[in-house]
Amino acid sequence: MNKSNNLQELAKAMILFQVKVESIKKDAKNPFFKSSYASLSNILDSIKEPLIESGLSIMQFPTGDYGLTTLLIHESGEYIKSEYSIKPSKDDPQGRGSAITYARRYALASILCLNIDEDDDGNAATFGGKNPKEAEDNNKKWLNENTPDFTNAQFKLQEGKITIADIRKHYKVSTKVELLLLNN
């Protein structure tokens, strides 16, 4: 992460932005993983006005083979810049485009501390405060970096023998571990 020497005005603007931005609904479905996510266009539509009203702007652009640079800028010139890379599972134009879109969504959510709302369609109330997936996930162990399970999963992922979804069927996977798996 790079930043300007002073972040006083940017910090004030981020407080204003956090007050103005609403939680973002997951508006798209992934039929392969039977999951929902907030589409890039939904995120951009949701943050556009709160950013403008707060004197903030976002720039994102691909860098290098698999990189993405996200720049949060305040009208004062103060900024925070972060770089993120993600290697696509299939290295063709569609795979690279999907990886960039995925990276853009996660980078925006991260740098702006967005609340991406999970709509469980009332399942949490039905299943004692947990949705059925959470109850199932509680029986899984965490996949941790620098373990034999992590190394094995990473190798199989690189070889194209499994996907992140396959790994999630057997382990709980943090965002950090997922990024480590995908970036190597």
JOMOUR-V781480 format. One record per residue. N is the residue number from 1. SS is DSSP state (A for helix, B for strand, O for the rest). PSI is psi in whole degrees, -180 to 180 (NA if undefined). OMEGA is omega as a letter, one per 30 degrees, with the letter a starting at -180 (none if undefined). Layout:
BEGIN
n=N ss=SS psi=PSI omega=OMEGA
n=N ss=SS psi=PSI omega=OMEGA
END
This chain:
BEGIN
n=1 ss=O psi=136 omega=l
n=2 ss=B psi=153 omega=l
n=3 ss=B psi=163 omega=l
n=4 ss=O psi=163 omega=a
n=5 ss=O psi=-35 omega=a
n=6 ss=O psi=140 omega=l
n=7 ss=O psi=16 omega=a
n=8 ss=A psi=-49 omega=a
n=9 ss=A psi=-38 omega=l
n=10 ss=A psi=-41 omega=l
n=11 ss=A psi=-45 omega=l
n=12 ss=A psi=-42 omega=a
n=13 ss=A psi=-36 omega=l
n=14 ss=A psi=-36 omega=l
n=15 ss=A psi=-46 omega=l
n=16 ss=A psi=-44 omega=l
n=17 ss=A psi=-45 omega=a
n=18 ss=A psi=-33 omega=l
n=19 ss=A psi=-38 omega=a
n=20 ss=A psi=-34 omega=a
n=21 ss=O psi=137 omega=l
n=22 ss=O psi=168 omega=l
n=23 ss=O psi=148 omega=a
n=24 ss=B psi=126 omega=a
n=25 ss=B psi=145 omega=l
n=26 ss=O psi=110 omega=a
n=27 ss=O psi=-1 omega=a
n=28 ss=B psi=155 omega=a
n=29 ss=B psi=140 omega=l
n=30 ss=B psi=103 omega=a
n=31 ss=O psi=-26 omega=a
n=32 ss=O psi=-37 omega=a
n=33 ss=O psi=2 omega=l
n=34 ss=O psi=50 omega=a
n=35 ss=B psi=166 omega=l
n=36 ss=B psi=155 omega=l
n=37 ss=B psi=162 omega=l
n=38 ss=O psi=121 omega=a
n=39 ss=O psi=156 omega=l
n=40 ss=A psi=-43 omega=a
n=41 ss=A psi=-36 omega=l
n=42 ss=A psi=-44 omega=l
n=43 ss=A psi=-48 omega=a
n=44 ss=A psi=-43 omega=l
n=45 ss=A psi=-39 omega=a
n=46 ss=A psi=-29 omega=a
n=47 ss=A psi=-12 omega=a
n=48 ss=A psi=-59 omega=a
n=49 ss=A psi=-46 omega=l
n=50 ss=A psi=-35 omega=l
n=51 ss=A psi=-50 omega=a
n=52 ss=A psi=-48 omega=a
n=53 ss=A psi=-22 omega=a
n=54 ss=O psi=0 omega=a
n=55 ss=O psi=27 omega=a
n=56 ss=B psi=157 omega=l
n=57 ss=B psi=150 omega=l
n=58 ss=B psi=138 omega=l
n=59 ss=B psi=139 omega=l
n=60 ss=B psi=138 omega=l
n=61 ss=B psi=144 omega=l
n=62 ss=B psi=145 omega=l
n=63 ss=B psi=137 omega=l
n=64 ss=O psi=-158 omega=a
n=65 ss=O psi=-45 omega=a
n=66 ss=O psi=19 omega=a
n=67 ss=B psi=160 omega=l
n=68 ss=B psi=131 omega=l
n=69 ss=B psi=130 omega=l
n=70 ss=B psi=128 omega=a
n=71 ss=B psi=118 omega=l
n=72 ss=B psi=119 omega=a
n=73 ss=B psi=137 omega=l
n=74 ss=B psi=154 omega=a
n=75 ss=O psi=-19 omega=l
n=76 ss=O psi=-13 omega=a
n=77 ss=O psi=-10 omega=l
n=78 ss=O psi=147 omega=a
n=79 ss=B psi=160 omega=l
n=80 ss=B psi=132 omega=a
n=81 ss=B psi=135 omega=l
n=82 ss=B psi=144 omega=l
n=83 ss=B psi=143 omega=a
n=84 ss=B psi=137 omega=l
n=85 ss=B psi=147 omega=l
n=86 ss=O psi=125 omega=a
n=87 ss=O psi=125 omega=a
n=88 ss=O psi=151 omega=l
n=89 ss=O psi=-28 omega=l
n=90 ss=O psi=119 omega=a
n=91 ss=O psi=74 omega=l
n=92 ss=O psi=174 omega=a
n=93 ss=A psi=-42 omega=l
n=94 ss=A psi=-43 omega=l
n=95 ss=A psi=-43 omega=l
n=96 ss=A psi=-41 omega=l
n=97 ss=A psi=-43 omega=l
n=98 ss=A psi=-42 omega=l
n=99 ss=A psi=-40 omega=l
n=100 ss=A psi=-44 omega=l
n=101 ss=A psi=-44 omega=l
n=102 ss=A psi=-48 omega=a
n=103 ss=A psi=-41 omega=l
n=104 ss=A psi=-45 omega=l
n=105 ss=A psi=-48 omega=a
n=106 ss=A psi=-36 omega=l
n=107 ss=A psi=-43 omega=l
n=108 ss=A psi=-47 omega=l
n=109 ss=A psi=-37 omega=a
n=110 ss=A psi=-53 omega=a
n=111 ss=A psi=-27 omega=a
n=112 ss=O psi=1 omega=a
n=113 ss=O psi=50 omega=a
n=114 ss=O psi=146 omega=l
n=115 ss=O psi=104 omega=l
n=116 ss=B psi=107 omega=a
n=117 ss=B psi=137 omega=l
n=118 ss=O psi=111 omega=l
n=119 ss=O psi=109 omega=a
n=120 ss=O psi=12 omega=l
n=121 ss=O psi=35 omega=l
n=122 ss=O psi=2 omega=a
n=123 ss=A psi=-33 omega=a
n=124 ss=A psi=-39 omega=l
n=125 ss=A psi=-35 omega=a
n=126 ss=A psi=-36 omega=a
n=127 ss=O psi=42 omega=l
n=128 ss=O psi=40 omega=l
n=129 ss=O psi=-4 omega=l
n=130 ss=O psi=143 omega=l
n=131 ss=O psi=165 omega=a
n=132 ss=A psi=-35 omega=l
n=133 ss=A psi=-42 omega=l
n=134 ss=A psi=-42 omega=l
n=135 ss=A psi=-42 omega=l
n=136 ss=A psi=-42 omega=a
n=137 ss=A psi=-30 omega=l
n=138 ss=O psi=-21 omega=l
n=139 ss=O psi=-6 omega=a
n=140 ss=O psi=150 omega=l
n=141 ss=B psi=157 omega=l
n=142 ss=B psi=139 omega=l
n=143 ss=O psi=117 omega=a
n=144 ss=O psi=145 omega=l
n=145 ss=O psi=159 omega=l
n=146 ss=O psi=34 omega=l
n=147 ss=O psi=159 omega=l
n=148 ss=A psi=-38 omega=l
n=149 ss=A psi=-41 omega=l
n=150 ss=A psi=-48 omega=a
n=151 ss=A psi=-43 omega=l
n=152 ss=A psi=-46 omega=l
n=153 ss=A psi=-42 omega=l
n=154 ss=A psi=-44 omega=a
n=155 ss=A psi=-47 omega=a
n=156 ss=A psi=-35 omega=l
n=157 ss=A psi=-45 omega=l
n=158 ss=A psi=-35 omega=a
n=159 ss=O psi=-8 omega=a
n=160 ss=O psi=15 omega=a
n=161 ss=O psi=-23 omega=l
n=162 ss=O psi=169 omega=l
n=163 ss=O psi=171 omega=l
n=164 ss=A psi=-38 omega=l
n=165 ss=A psi=-39 omega=l
n=166 ss=A psi=-41 omega=l
n=167 ss=A psi=-42 omega=a
n=168 ss=A psi=-20 omega=l
n=169 ss=A psi=-25 omega=a
n=170 ss=A psi=-21 omega=a
n=171 ss=B psi=156 omega=l
n=172 ss=B psi=135 omega=a
n=173 ss=O psi=119 omega=l
n=174 ss=O psi=162 omega=l
n=175 ss=A psi=-41 omega=l
n=176 ss=A psi=-46 omega=a
n=177 ss=A psi=-39 omega=l
n=178 ss=A psi=-43 omega=l
n=179 ss=A psi=-40 omega=l
n=180 ss=A psi=-41 omega=l
n=181 ss=A psi=-44 omega=a
n=182 ss=A psi=-25 omega=a
n=183 ss=A psi=-2 omega=a
n=184 ss=O psi=NA omega=none
END
